[in-house]
Structure formats: structure tokens, C-alpha cells
Amino acid sequence: MCLAVPGKILSLHDDARGTVDMLGAQREVSVRLTPDAAVGDYVLVHAGFAIQIIDAQEAAETLSIVEDLADLVDEELPA
């Protein structure tokens, strides 16, 4: 199973790369697959590539689910 995580574009660079914030972690990703992406847009990030632009509401809903999954793992697995 593959997972793409929403990230907010913080900056774009001349080499078709950008810096995104994903759950508080900043990562540099390729934006070659999303040439219309702009600073402030949310993108789905998979394997170091921004693969799709999404709206802020969809990003928030997906991030909420991802955070809930982490909470479930913490509850189910012993420390």
C-alpha cells in the first residue's frame, strides 16, 4: 500500500524543487509533476514527489485522519 501525505508548499526553487511542511516536518520535494503548484498550495507528497495539488479542506481532513491513525497505534501497541 502506498501513502501520500499532504504538505503545504513553503517555498519553490529554480530546480523544480520546493520545500513543504508535512505535519510540522519540512522536506524538500520535486514539484516536476505539479508545475502549476505555488507557494501556499497543498500538495500530496509521495516518495519525494508532489504528485497532485489539493485544496486546503481536503488536506486538513487527510491530515486529521493521519494523526488519528498515529493515536490508534499508540493505544494498541504496548510501550
C-alpha positions as CSV (number, residue, x, y, z in Angstrom):
1,M,0.0,0.0,0.0
2,C,1.2,3.5,-0.8
3,L,0.6,6.6,1.2
4,A,0.7,10.2,0.0
5,V,0.8,12.8,2.8
6,P,-0.5,16.4,2.3
7,G,2.1,19.1,2.6
8,K,1.9,22.9,2.3
9,I,4.4,24.5,-0.1
10,L,6.6,26.9,1.8
11,S,9.0,27.9,-1.0
12,L,9.8,27.0,-4.6
13,H,13.3,26.7,-6.0
14,D,14.7,27.1,-9.6
15,D,15.5,23.4,-9.9
16,A,11.8,22.3,-9.9
17,R,12.0,21.5,-6.2
18,G,10.2,23.0,-3.3
19,T,10.1,23.0,0.5
20,V,6.9,21.6,2.0
21,D,5.7,21.3,5.6
22,M,4.2,17.9,6.4
23,L,2.9,17.6,9.9
24,G,5.5,20.0,11.2
25,A,8.4,18.4,9.3
26,Q,9.9,20.4,6.5
27,R,11.1,18.4,3.5
28,E,12.4,19.2,0.0
29,V,10.4,17.6,-2.7
30,S,10.3,17.5,-6.5
31,V,7.5,19.6,-8.0
32,R,8.1,18.5,-11.6
33,L,4.8,16.6,-11.6
34,T,2.9,19.7,-10.3
35,P,4.2,22.5,-12.4
36,D,1.2,24.8,-11.6
37,A,1.8,24.5,-7.8
38,A,2.5,27.7,-6.0
39,V,3.7,28.8,-2.5
40,G,0.8,28.3,-0.1
41,D,-0.7,25.4,-2.1
42,Y,-1.2,22.0,-0.6
43,V,0.1,19.0,-2.5
44,L,0.1,15.3,-1.9
45,V,3.7,14.1,-1.4
46,H,4.7,10.5,-2.2
47,A,8.3,9.2,-2.3
48,G,9.8,12.8,-2.5
49,F,7.4,14.0,-5.3
50,A,4.5,16.4,-5.1
51,I,2.0,14.3,-7.2
52,Q,-1.2,16.4,-7.0
53,I,-2.4,19.8,-5.9
54,I,-5.3,19.5,-3.4
55,D,-7.5,22.1,-1.7
56,A,-6.9,23.2,1.9
57,Q,-10.0,21.4,3.2
58,E,-9.0,18.1,1.7
59,A,-5.5,18.5,3.2
60,A,-6.9,19.2,6.6
61,E,-9.3,16.2,6.5
62,T,-6.5,13.9,5.4
63,L,-4.0,15.2,8.0
64,S,-6.6,14.6,10.7
65,I,-7.0,11.0,9.6
66,V,-3.2,10.5,9.6
67,E,-3.0,12.0,13.1
68,D,-5.8,9.7,14.3
69,L,-4.0,6.7,12.9
70,A,-0.9,7.6,15.0
71,D,-3.1,7.9,18.1
72,L,-4.6,4.4,17.4
73,V,-1.2,2.8,17.1
74,D,-0.1,4.4,20.4
75,E,-3.3,3.0,22.1
76,E,-3.0,-0.5,20.6
77,L,0.7,-1.2,20.9
78,P,2.4,-1.6,24.3
79,A,5.2,0.8,25.1
